[in-house]
Each structure stands twice: as C-alpha cells, then as structure tokens.
Amino acid sequence: MTFVDQRRCRIPGCVDRSRPHQHHAVYVQEARRHGGALLDPRNALTLCVHHHGRHHSRQEPVPLRVLRRENIEFAVELMGAPAAYEYLRRRYVGDDPRLEALIA
C-alpha cells in the first residue's frame, strides 16, 4: 500500500511526521472476508504510530470525519451501503454527513 496524505497523520493537530503508518480503513480481516484487494489505495489512511496504536487499542478511536472520501467509497463497494455504514460506525467515532447519506 502506498502512502497517502503526504505521509502526514490525518488526526487534526497532529504534528508527528517521523513515523507514518498506513492504516486500513476497512481492517484487513474484513477486507479478506469480503474478497477485497488488501492493498487497494482507496483503503489507505495515514496515521502516525501514536494515533494508529491508540485507535487499535480503542483508547482514542479515529473520528469518522478524518476518513478520506475514497475510504468510504471502498467500504461501500466492498460491503454495500448498509453494511459499510454499520461497520464504520462501530470502528470510528463521531458523526459524518457522508456516512449518514449512506442510509438516507
């Protein structure tokens, strides 16, 4: 997977550019389950090592609003709109009108 977001963490205010990580917006196991391409760049989201670890430990989940448009499109293509909505709501926090539009 190639780096997106100019190798900068998508979390607002984060200035750590020393150790970028590529996060899978749709986790690898879920992408595999649906037969998705694991290295699809639409599923990539750059996070710093700190925020990536805190997201996966559920200490500080990534806000929905920082997902890239392509991340949401990938999830919908992979799972369908209703399932993508439920999946993303379970793994990310906050509100995002792009997600709400999936079930409108």
N, C-alpha and C positions, 0 to 999 in steps of 0.2 A: 504494500500500500504506500503510495507516495504522500508526502506531507502536503497538507492544505493549509490555508490561513497564514501564509508566510512564516510558518513554523512558530506561530505565537499562540499562546493559550487563549481560548475563546472566553474564559471567565472574565467578566468586566473587572478592570482594575488590576489584573494580574500582570506583573512585570517580569516574571521568571521566563527567560528565553534560553536558559542554559541547557535544559534537558527536556526538549519537547517529546511528547508521546503521542502516538496515533491511537485514539480511542475509536472503537467500533460503536457507532450509534445504535445499531442493532447488534447485540452481542454475538460473538462467533457461533456459539452453540445454537442460537435461534436462527441465524442465517443458514447454518448447515441443515437444520431441521426442515427449513422451507426450500432447500436446494438453491440458495443464493450464492452468488460469487463472493467468496470471502475477501478478496482484495479489490472489490469494486470501490473506486474512489468516492462515489456518492455516499458511501457508508462511513467515510473518514471524518474525524473531528479532532483537531489538535488541542491537547490539554498539556499543561506542564505535569511533571511527575507528581508533584504535590496534589494538585486537583484530581488527577487521574486516580491516584490511590485513595483519596478521600471519597470519590464518587463510588468506587467499587466496594469500599468498606461501609458505605451508606452513612458515613459521618457527615458528608456535605455533598448530597447529590447535585448533579449538574442541572441548572434551570432549563426548562423546555425552550425558553426564548433564545438560548445560545446555539441551539441546533441549527445547522445550515438547512436551507430550503431543500437541497439535494438529499440530506439525511431523511427528511420526512417523505420525500418522493420515493426514495429507495424502500423505506419501510412499507409504504402503501403498495408499491409494485410487488414486493415480496409477499406480503400477508393479506392484502386487501385493506380497505379503509377502516372498517370497524375493528379488526384485529390490531392494526397498526396503532390506532387511537388507544386501545386498551394497553397494549404493550408499552408504548412511550409514556403514558400516564403513570404506569407502575414503576418505571425506572428513572424518571426525571421528575423535577418538582416545578411547581408554579403553574401559571396559565400562559397560553399562547393561542392567539386567534387562528393561527394557521392550523393548529391541531383541532380546535373546536369546529372549524369549517369541514373537517372530515366527516362529522356526524350530523351536520346541519341538513 
